[in-house]
Structures are given as C-alpha cells and as structure tokens.
Amino acid sequence: MQQKNKKMGTGMTSWQVKRLGEVAEVVSGGTPDTRVEEFWNGNIQWITPSEITKVGKRISKPTEKQITEKGLRASSAVLIPANSIILCSRATIGECAINDYEITTNQGFKNLIIKDGAITEFVYYWVKLNKKALLRISSGSTFLEFSKNDLEKLEINLPPVGEQGRIVGVLEVWDEYIEGLKRKVALKEELKKGLMQQIFGQKLRVGKNTTEWQKVKLGDLCKKAKSGGTPTATKEIYYDGGDIPFLAISDMTEQGKYLSRTSKFITQLGLENSSAWIVPKKSLIYSMYASVGLPSINNIEMATSQAMMNILPNEKVNLEFLYYYLLDFRKYIYRYVETGTQGNINADIVKNLPILLPSLKEQEKIAEILANCDEEIELLKNKLSAIQQQKKFLLRNLITGEIRTPEDILTKKES
C-alpha cells in the first residue's frame, strides 16, 4: 500500500493513497422485467439516473417507482444498505447521493457500500470533487459509462477517520447554510409569484384613488412593434468580426429580466441584408418561439432574430409594468399558440394580446413593488453564488489535504 505523508501541521498523521475498491464495495443495479406486473409496485425503493439529479445530497423521500421481493429476486437489482453512496455511472455521470434507507437501483449505477476505515460523507465529497476523473474512465459508442473495474482502480487520498470526520463537519456546515439560502430564494420567489397573482387579478390594489383597469390590446401600447430577422447563416461576412449584439432565445432564458450581453454578433452588412434592426435600449423583447411569452428588457442596443417581437412602448404604459404584466400573462399564453406549430406565436397574435391597464400612477407603483421583490431575490442569489464558490474552494482543498488547519486556510487564500 502506497503512503503519502503530509507535513502541514505539527503532529498531523499521514494520509494514505488507496484504491476506491479498498475503501468501498462497488455494487451495480438492475431492472426487473417491466412486463411482469408482480415485479412492480411493491415496498422496495428503486431509483433511476433521471431521479438522482433531483434528490440533492440525501435520498430521504420515497422514490418514483418501487419493486417487489419477486422483482428483486428475478433481476440483477441489489438491496443497497442505508448510508451508502448511490452513484450514477451513465447519462448524468458522477451524480450521487447518500441513501437514508435500504434501496435498489437500475443498471445505470455503480453504488459504493463504504467499508470500515472510511466515512460515507467523506467519500461522497470526494466523488463530488472527482466528476472529471469519472468522465475520463468512461467510454461507449451509444452512451458514456464507466465500469465497476475502472471505478475500483481510482485512487483516493484518505486521511484517518478522525480527520475525515472533522473535514465532513466543516463541509456540512457550509452545505446547511447553502440549503438555507436556497430555501430563502425559493420562498421569496413564491411570495413574488403570489403577489403578482394578487395584483394582476386585481385582488390587491396599490396606491391611492385607484381607477378601473381598462382593457386594451398590446399593439395599442406600442410606438413600434416589429420582429427581428436573421442574416443568412452560411455567409460568414455577415457574422465574422461583427460588433452588433445579436440576441438569441438562450440569451433571454439565461439572463432573465434585463439583457446586458449577447452570445452572438453580426456585422453591419449582415444587418443591412436581413430584416434585423437595431432595437433601442430600454425596449421590451418578447419571445415568440421556444420560450414562448418570455419578456425581457434590453439594457443595450441590439438586433434580434425573427423569434422575438421587439416592442417600443408608448406614453400610455410603464415599461417595467408591461414587463411584469407579460411575465404573469405567460400562464395563459398556451391559449394563443397556433395549431400545428411547435409552440410558436406570430406578430399579429402578440399585437392583439389583451392587456388590462391601470392608471399610469398605479402602473408605476406596481412596477416599483415588484422590482423591489426582484432586487431582494437578486441579492440573495448573489450571496448564494458567493457562498457556493467559497464552498467549492474548501471542498477542493480539504478533500485533497491542501488545507488541514485554520492557518492553512489563510495561507491558501493569500496565495
């Protein structure tokens, strides 16, 4: 057995490099015949790769499907003891969770039953850190997958059990804090959603001397409403070296309310030889394809493809109010999708969308309230992102043994 000594603190004991097969028993799964009814709907939990991405760190709730004792005996499925690592070996390679109860899996897993001398949570964090190593040992023409044999050969640098426990303790504190922040974000988003439903359902009025909301068409609120266009994709001269931001649907879904960048650019020649046009900043961009009904506000001038309706609001409507109104209206957009299309709407449909319009003062108050909600959510998300980055730093350095004392943390940050 190879040994790797770490001299990072007085009295520190050495870490040992072991093969993963020495640290854990690797057990595959299996699927009972789906045509045999008596193999299914039993009381034995059975999980698939598509589920493992949803559960988080621990599998504590019932799985989507269960098998019977007969199904277990008639397949290669194996009952995995609690406090093992359920590790996906195909599709979402490296996704893993610790099971809080006995469980079975399909054949898309190589599960780790931890042996004496290792702590399950330490090995779990090691797996999370080593997804790239799992991808490197994966192969296959139809889909990538790693084998039991290759997994067992992977080397893990293992500290003594006491130090494993201390490392796990630190990382779990950070995990708990991160989960708490995620719950706060989810709660704020749910509260905002409920507030929007109350406001746009006119069950909650804001401001003084409120008047009846007027029914208008979206086109009545536009100085200009025109879709974009796409320069011929095969003509490099329309794209290479271009400096005109060119918006894609993916840019909208990634950035959300405000658009400040694009992943693509076009040239002036590309603009002139297509129906694309320069949309002034502080316009409303409305998706007609793919993420149908998704609105955004552009903070920079840009051109867009024909998949977006670009709206320059007139003096009757507050831009932010219109954004929030259309965001809430997405729950109804399926009613307007054209039959026979892949979930698309056209420019005429967009211009004729019904809008219930309060007074301009009430619009401004509504926009202010909802914008404040968004700011609170954004602050929490930024905090969550920063904490997640700090946790990654600790994970990488604690699991590899680069950090073993509080002094090491300070030294590592300074370097």
C-alpha positions in Angstrom: 0.0 0.0 0.0 1.4 3.3 -1.1 1.6 6.1 1.6 1.6 9.8 1.1 2.9 11.9 4.0 1.5 15.4 4.6 3.6 17.7 6.7 1.2 20.5 7.0 0.8 20.8 10.8 2.6 19.6 13.9 1.5 16.1 14.9 -0.5 15.6 11.8 -0.8 11.9 10.8 -0.3 10.7 7.3 -2.9 10.3 4.6 -3.0 7.0 2.7 -3.5 6.6 -1.0 -5.9 3.7 -1.6 -7.8 2.3 -4.5 -11.5 3.0 -4.3 -12.2 -0.7 -4.3 -10.3 -0.9 -0.9 -12.5 1.8 0.6 -15.9 0.6 -0.7 -17.6 -2.4 -2.2 -18.9 -1.5 -5.7 -22.3 -2.9 -6.5 -24.3 -2.5 -9.7 -28.1 -2.4 -10.1 -30.7 -3.9 -12.3 -34.2 -3.6 -13.7 -37.0 -6.2 -13.2 -38.9 -7.1 -16.3 -41.3 -4.2 -16.8 -43.9 -6.5 -18.5 -44.4 -8.5 -15.3 -46.8 -6.7 -13.1 -46.0 -8.7 -9.9 -42.4 -7.3 -10.1 -43.6 -3.7 -9.6 -45.5 -1.5 -7.1 -44.0 -3.3 -4.1 -42.4 -1.8 -1.0 -38.7 -1.8 -2.1 -37.5 1.6 -3.3 -35.9 1.6 -6.8 -34.2 4.6 -8.3 -33.1 5.7 -11.9 -30.5 8.2 -13.1 -33.1 10.7 -14.1 -34.2 10.8 -10.4 -30.8 11.2 -8.8 -30.4 14.7 -10.1 -33.5 15.8 -8.2 -32.8 14.5 -4.7 -29.9 16.6 -3.5 -27.3 15.2 -1.1 -29.5 12.6 0.6 -32.2 10.2 -0.6 -34.7 10.5 2.2 -38.1 10.5 0.4 -39.7 7.6 -1.4 -38.5 7.0 -5.0 -40.8 7.4 -8.0 -41.0 3.6 -8.5 -40.9 0.6 -6.2 -40.3 -3.1 -6.9 -41.5 -6.3 -5.1 -39.4 -9.0 -3.4 -40.1 -11.2 -6.5 -38.9 -8.4 -8.8 -35.7 -8.1 -6.7 -35.0 -11.9 -6.9 -35.8 -12.1 -10.6 -33.4 -9.3 -11.6 -29.8 -8.2 -11.0 -31.0 -5.4 -8.7 -29.3 -5.5 -5.3 -30.6 -4.2 -2.0 -28.1 -1.4 -1.0 -27.8 -0.8 2.7 -28.5 2.6 4.2 -25.7 5.2 4.3 -24.1 4.0 1.0 -23.3 6.2 -2.0 -25.7 5.8 -4.9 -23.5 6.8 -7.8 -24.7 7.3 -11.4 -22.4 5.6 -13.9 -24.1 6.6 -17.2 -26.2 9.6 -18.5 -25.6 12.0 -15.6 -22.2 10.5 -14.8 -21.0 11.3 -11.3 -24.3 12.4 -9.9 -24.6 10.8 -6.5 -26.5 10.9 -3.2 -26.4 9.1 0.2 -29.4 6.8 0.8 -31.1 7.2 4.2 -32.8 3.8 3.8 -32.3 0.5 2.0 -32.7 1.0 -1.7 -32.2 -0.7 -5.1 -31.2 1.0 -8.4 -31.3 0.2 -12.1 -28.2 -0.8 -14.0 -27.2 2.9 -14.6 -25.4 2.9 -11.2 -22.2 1.7 -9.6 -23.0 2.1 -5.9 -20.5 2.4 -3.1 -21.0 0.4 0.1 -18.4 2.0 2.4 -16.1 -0.2 4.4 -14.6 0.3 7.8 -11.9 3.0 7.8 -13.9 5.4 5.7 -16.8 7.8 6.4 -19.5 7.8 3.8 -19.8 11.6 3.8 -16.1 12.0 3.1 -16.2 9.6 0.2 -19.4 11.4 -1.1 -17.5 14.7 -1.1 -14.5 13.0 -2.8 -16.9 11.8 -5.6 -18.4 15.3 -6.0 -14.8 16.7 -6.4 -13.8 14.0 -8.9 -16.5 14.0 -11.6 -13.9 14.7 -14.2 -12.0 11.6 -13.2 -15.2 9.6 -13.6 -15.7 11.0 -17.1 -12.1 10.2 -18.0 -12.7 6.5 -17.3 -16.0 6.4 -19.1 -16.4 5.1 -22.6 -19.0 3.8 -25.1 -20.4 4.5 -28.6 -24.1 4.8 -27.7 -23.6 6.5 -24.3 -20.7 7.0 -22.0 -20.4 4.7 -18.9 -17.7 3.7 -16.5 -17.2 0.1 -15.4 -17.0 -1.4 -12.0 -13.4 -2.4 -12.6 -12.3 1.0 -13.7 -14.1 2.7 -10.7 -12.4 0.3 -8.2 -9.0 1.3 -9.6 -9.4 5.0 -9.0 -7.1 6.3 -6.2 -8.5 8.2 -3.2 -6.2 10.0 -0.7 -7.7 9.0 2.6 -7.0 10.7 6.0 -7.5 8.9 9.3 -11.2 8.5 10.3 -11.0 11.3 12.9 -9.7 13.8 10.3 -12.3 12.6 7.8 -15.0 13.5 10.4 -13.6 16.9 11.0 -13.5 17.7 7.3 -17.0 16.4 6.8 -18.2 18.6 9.8 -16.8 21.7 8.1 -18.3 21.0 4.7 -21.7 20.1 6.2 -21.9 23.4 7.9 -21.5 25.1 4.6 -24.0 22.7 3.0 -26.6 23.6 5.6 -26.0 27.3 5.1 -26.3 26.9 1.3 -29.5 24.9 1.6 -30.9 27.6 3.9 -30.2 30.3 1.3 -31.8 28.2 -1.4 -34.9 27.9 0.7 -34.9 31.7 1.2 -34.7 32.3 -2.5 -37.4 29.8 -3.2 -39.7 31.4 -0.6 -39.1 34.9 -1.9 -39.8 33.7 -5.5 -43.0 32.0 -4.3 -44.1 35.2 -2.4 -43.4 37.3 -5.5 -45.4 34.9 -7.7 -48.4 35.1 -5.3 -48.1 38.9 -5.1 -48.2 39.1 -8.9 -51.3 36.9 -9.0 -53.0 39.1 -6.4 -52.1 42.4 -8.3 -52.8 41.3 -11.8 -56.0 39.5 -10.7 -57.0 42.9 -9.2 -57.5 41.3 -5.8 -54.8 43.7 -4.4 -54.8 47.4 -5.5 -51.9 49.7 -4.8 -51.7 53.5 -4.5 -54.5 56.0 -3.7 -57.6 56.9 -5.8 -57.3 53.8 -7.9 -59.4 53.7 -11.1 -60.9 50.8 -13.1 -58.4 49.0 -15.3 -59.0 49.4 -19.0 -58.9 46.6 -21.5 -56.6 47.3 -24.4 -54.5 45.4 -27.0 -50.8 45.2 -26.6 -50.5 46.9 -30.0 -52.2 50.0 -28.6 -49.3 50.4 -26.2 -46.6 50.4 -28.8 -44.8 53.2 -30.7 -43.3 50.3 -32.6 -43.7 46.6 -32.5 -41.6 44.6 -35.0 -39.9 41.2 -35.1 -36.3 40.9 -35.9 -34.5 38.8 -38.6 -31.5 36.6 -39.1 -28.8 37.1 -41.7 -28.0 34.1 -43.9 -26.1 31.8 -41.6 -23.9 30.4 -44.4 -22.5 33.9 -45.2 -19.5 34.4 -42.9 -19.2 38.0 -43.9 -22.5 38.7 -42.1 -21.0 37.4 -38.8 -17.2 37.3 -38.7 -15.8 40.3 -36.9 -19.2 41.7 -36.3 -19.8 44.1 -33.4 -23.6 44.4 -33.4 -25.0 42.4 -30.5 -27.4 39.7 -31.9 -29.9 38.2 -29.4 -30.7 34.5 -29.2 -33.6 33.0 -27.2 -30.9 31.3 -25.0 -29.6 34.7 -24.0 -33.1 35.6 -22.7 -33.6 32.4 -20.7 -30.1 32.8 -19.2 -30.3 36.5 -18.2 -33.9 36.9 -17.3 -35.4 40.4 -16.8 -32.5 42.5 -18.0 -30.4 41.8 -21.1 -26.9 43.3 -21.0 -25.0 40.9 -23.3 -25.5 38.5 -26.3 -23.6 35.4 -27.2 -23.6 36.3 -30.9 -22.7 39.3 -33.0 -23.4 40.3 -36.6 -21.8 42.8 -39.0 -23.3 46.0 -40.4 -23.5 44.1 -43.8 -25.5 41.3 -42.1 -27.9 43.9 -40.6 -28.4 45.6 -43.9 -29.1 42.3 -45.7 -31.7 40.9 -43.4 -34.9 42.1 -41.6 -32.9 42.6 -38.4 -32.8 46.1 -37.0 -31.3 47.9 -34.1 -33.6 47.8 -31.1 -33.0 50.8 -28.8 -32.1 50.1 -25.2 -35.0 50.0 -22.7 -37.3 48.3 -25.1 -39.3 45.2 -24.4 -38.1 42.0 -26.1 -40.9 39.3 -26.3 -40.2 35.7 -27.3 -42.5 34.2 -29.9 -40.6 30.8 -30.4 -39.2 28.3 -28.0 -39.6 30.0 -24.6 -42.9 31.4 -25.8 -44.2 34.5 -24.0 -40.9 35.2 -22.1 -40.3 39.0 -21.8 -37.1 40.9 -21.1 -35.8 44.4 -21.1 -32.7 45.2 -23.1 -30.1 47.5 -21.4 -28.0 47.8 -24.5 -28.8 48.4 -28.2 -29.1 45.1 -30.1 -30.6 43.2 -33.0 -32.7 40.1 -32.6 -33.8 37.2 -34.7 -37.3 36.8 -36.0 -38.1 34.7 -32.9 -38.6 37.9 -30.9 -41.1 40.7 -31.1 -39.3 44.0 -30.2 -41.6 46.5 -28.6 -41.0 50.2 -28.0 -43.7 51.2 -25.5 -45.6 54.5 -25.9 -46.5 57.0 -23.2 -49.6 55.1 -22.1 -47.6 52.3 -20.4 -44.7 52.0 -17.9 -42.0 49.7 -19.4 -41.4 47.8 -16.1 -45.2 47.4 -15.5 -45.5 45.9 -19.0 -42.7 43.5 -18.4 -44.3 42.2 -15.2 -47.7 42.0 -16.7 -46.5 39.9 -19.6 -44.4 37.8 -17.3 -47.6 37.0 -15.3 -49.5 36.5 -18.6 -47.2 33.6 -19.6 -49.6 31.2 -17.7 -52.2 32.0 -20.4 -50.0 32.1 -23.5 -50.8 28.4 -24.4 -54.2 29.6 -25.4 -52.7 31.7 -28.2 -50.2 29.1 -29.6 -51.0 28.4 -33.3 -52.3 24.9 -34.0 -49.8 22.9 -36.0 -46.8 24.8 -34.8 -44.1 23.8 -32.3 -45.4 26.1 -29.6 -45.0 29.4 -31.6 -47.0 32.6 -31.8 -46.8 35.3 -34.6 -46.5 39.1 -34.6 -50.3 39.6 -35.2 -51.1 37.4 -32.1 -48.7 39.4 -30.0 -50.1 42.8 -31.0 -53.6 41.5 -30.2 -52.9 40.1 -26.8 -55.3 41.6 -24.2 -53.9 43.9 -21.6 -55.7 45.1 -18.5 -54.2 48.6 -17.9 -54.4 50.6 -14.7 -53.7 54.3 -14.5 -50.1 55.3 -15.1 -49.5 56.1 -11.4 -50.8 52.6 -10.4 -48.6 51.0 -13.1 -45.5 52.8 -11.6 -46.4 51.7 -8.1 -46.9 48.1 -9.2 -43.6 48.1 -11.0 -41.8 49.6 -8.0 -43.2 46.9 -5.6 -42.3 44.0 -7.9 -38.9 45.5 -8.8 -38.1 45.6 -5.0 -39.0 41.9 -4.8 -36.6 41.2 -7.7 -33.9 43.2 -6.0 -34.3 41.2 -2.8 -34.2 37.9 -4.7 -31.1 39.0 -6.7 -29.2 39.9 -3.5 -30.0 36.5 -2.1 -28.9 34.8 -5.3 -25.7 36.8 -5.4 -25.0 35.8 -1.8 -25.8 32.2 -2.6 -23.4 32.2 -5.5 -20.6 33.7 -3.5 -21.1 31.1 -0.7 -21.2 28.3 -3.2 -17.8 29.5 -4.7 -16.3 29.5 -1.2 -17.6 26.0 -0.5 -16.0 24.8 -3.8 -12.7 26.3 -2.6 -13.0 24.5 0.7 -14.1 21.2 -0.9 -11.2 21.1 -3.3 -8.6 21.9 -0.6 -10.0 20.0 2.3 -10.6 16.7 0.4 -7.1 16.9 -1.2 -5.4 17.7 2.1 -4.1 21.0 0.9 -5.9 22.6 3.9 -5.7 20.9 7.3 -5.6 23.7 9.8 -7.2 27.2 10.1 -3.7 28.7 9.3 -3.7 26.7 6.1 -6.9 28.4 5.0 -5.4 31.9 5.4 -2.2 30.9 3.7 -4.1 29.3 0.8 -6.3 32.4 0.3 -3.3 34.7 0.3 -1.6 32.6 -2.3 
